[in-house]
Structures are given as C-alpha cells and as structure tokens.
Amino acid sequence: MGDIHEPLPVQLLVAASSRYEEALLWGLRECETEYGPAAAVSPAFDFTETNYYDAEMGVELKKQFWVFEQLVDPGNLPAIKRQTNFLEAEYAGLELHPEPRPLNLDPGYITLAKLVLASTKDHAHRIYIAEGIYAEVTLSYRKGGWQPFEWTYPDYRRDDFQAFFTRCRELLPRVRR
C-alpha cells in the first residue's frame, strides 16, 4: 500500500487566444492580479491549426501562453478554470469588439512529467475533477522531449509551443519526493 501525501505544487499555465493584442494584454494583467507575476510569457503565436473558433472569435487568432512564478496546488485547477471563464465573460461584457468571444483563456499546469489542460467538456480521455471541470494530460515529457497523445490538439504538437513548454519546465524546482 502506498502512502497518501499531498501533491507537489505545479506551475500554472494559461493559454490565451484572441485576435486583439489589447485583449491578450488585459487577460495577462487580470491573471497576474489573480495569480501573481508571470514567470514567462510566450510570443503571440499565429493560431492556424483550426477554424473552430472563427464564428465566435473571428479570424487571424493569436495564441499566447503565460506561466506564473507562484506554484499552485493542482487541486485548485477547477477553481482556476471557473475564474478564467469569469474573466472571459467580463472582457466580452466590455463590448470592445464585435465578436461574442474576443478572448479565450484555457488554464492548465506543467510538471516535470506532463502538461495538463482543464476543460468544461467531458470526453473519453478526460477525467472529472470537480465543480463541472475535467482535466486531460495533453502532453507527457519522456525521453528528453514532449510526447503527444492521439487526442493532443494539433497546435500543442508544434515545435515552437513545445520549446516554450520546455523553457517553463526548466523553471520548476528539481527537488522531488
């Protein structure tokens, strides 16, 4: 029988998508108010792998990742997802842009072994964690690099995204139980 212990803290990751630079800046500022200073901010990558969001977010989307200095309890992921959904709705309510959803915020976390994303949608590869929120392991870190799964989103397979995730992974403490 294994010993039960509290999980190690993880590095909070937020994936932000928008066609508006000011929406990304607003989202980062609000997330820093909630979660503390960002430890790393990626470039605003062109998000071209899908047109799934075109109707509600417009075209020529950018995706940017933010990771935060303060490590978090992975058990807080449901509350964080609910908070980022609230921030999305708050920004949309400002009515600064014609799209119904000008900003998308998808939280997750990075550990030495994996990248996890939160979702409000159930699927065969997702596990219910609490408060109407599911989680999936999107990438695993094995053999010196990020490894996708059959369900991994196409953009998370990109070399430039994974290079950023590796940089973030290197910020994590190496002391483990």
N, C-alpha and C positions, 0 to 999 in steps of 0.2 A: 504494500500500500504506500502510495506516495504521500509526502507531507503537503498539507494545504498551506499556501502562503499568499500574501498579497502580490499582485502583478507588479512587475517593474514599470516605472513611468515610461511613456513613449513620446515621440516627437510629433506634435500636432502639425498636420499638413492641411492646407485649404487650397483647392483648385478653383480658381475664379475664371469665369468666361464672360466676355462682353465684346461688343463692337465699339464700345466707348471707353477711351482712356480714363475719362473722369469717373466712370462707374468703377473701374478697377481701383483707382486711387481712393475713392470713397470706401469701397469694400475693405481695402487694406487698412485704412485708418480706423474703421469701425472694429475690425478684427483685432487690431493692436490695442484698442481700448478694452476689448473683452479679454484677450489672451496674452497681452504683454508685447514687447517689441519683437519684430521679426528677426530671426537669425539669418535668413536668406530669402531673397526674392528672385524668382527666375525672370528671364526676359518674357515679354508678352509674345508667345509663340503664335504663329498662324495656326488656326484650328480648322483644318481642311478635310479631316477624315470622314465626316458625316454631314448630311444636311438635316439631320433630325431636329435641330433647334431653329431652323430658318424661320418657320412660321411665327414662333413666339419671341425670338431674339434677333431676327434679322440675319443678314449675310456678312461675310468677311469678319467672322468672330476671331478673337484672340483668346488664348488661354494662358494664364499665369499661375504659378504656384508660389505659395508663401509657407514657410515653416517658422516656428516661433521658438524663442530662446527657452522659455519655460516649458519643461516637460510636463505631461499631463497623465492622469490615471486613464488607462484605456476604457475603464468602465464609465467614463464621462462622455464617451462618443455619442450616445443618444441625445443628451442634453446639448452638446455642441451642435449636432445636426439640426435640432429644433431651433437653436439660436441663429444659425446661419440661414435657415428658412425664413425666420422672422426678419433678419436683415435684408434678404432678397425682397420680401414683401414691402418692407419700409422704403427701400430705394425705389421700387416700382411705384409706390404711392406718392413719391415726389413728383411724378409725371414730367420728368425732364426729357423724356424720349418717347417716340411714338409706339415703340414695341411694348407689348404687355409684360414682357420679362426681360428687361435690359441688362440684368446681372444674374448670373448663376454662381452659387457658392457651394462647393462639394467638399466637406471635410473628410478627413481620414487621419491615418497616422503611419509613421515609419518606425520600424525597429531594425535591429541588425539583421533580422531574418526575413522581413516582409514589409509590404506596403498594403494597408487595409483602407478600404473606402466604405463610407456609410451610404445608405440608400433608404428611401421610403418605400421602395418596391421589392416585393418578395420574388424570388426565383430559386431554381433548384440548387444553385451554388451559393446562396446567401443564407445566413443564419440570423434568426430573430434575436436581437439583444435586449431591447426594452423600449418602452414609450413609442411604439409604432415604427421603430428603426431596425433595419437589417444591416449586416456587415458582410463584406466579402474580402478575402485575400485576393488582391488584384495582381500582385507580383510577388515572387519569392526571390530571396537573394541566396544563390547557390553557385558553387564553382567559380567564385570571383565575379559574378555578374547577376543582373536581374533576369529572371526567367518568367515568361508569361504562362498563362493557363489558356485553355480553349475559350474561356469566357472573357479574357482580358480585352478591354477596349482597344481598338486599333491604335489610338493615339498614345496609350501607355506603353506600347511596344516600340515607340520611336526612340532612336538613339539619343536625340537631344533631351527628351524628357528624362530618360534613364540616366544620362550624365548628371543632370540636376539632382535626381534622387540619390545618386551615389555621393554627390557632394554633401547632401543633407545627412546621409547615413554616416559620413565621416565626422559629423558634428556630435554624434551620440557618444556618451561615455562608454568606454570599453570594459568597465568593471561589471561583471555579471555573476550571478549566483552559480 
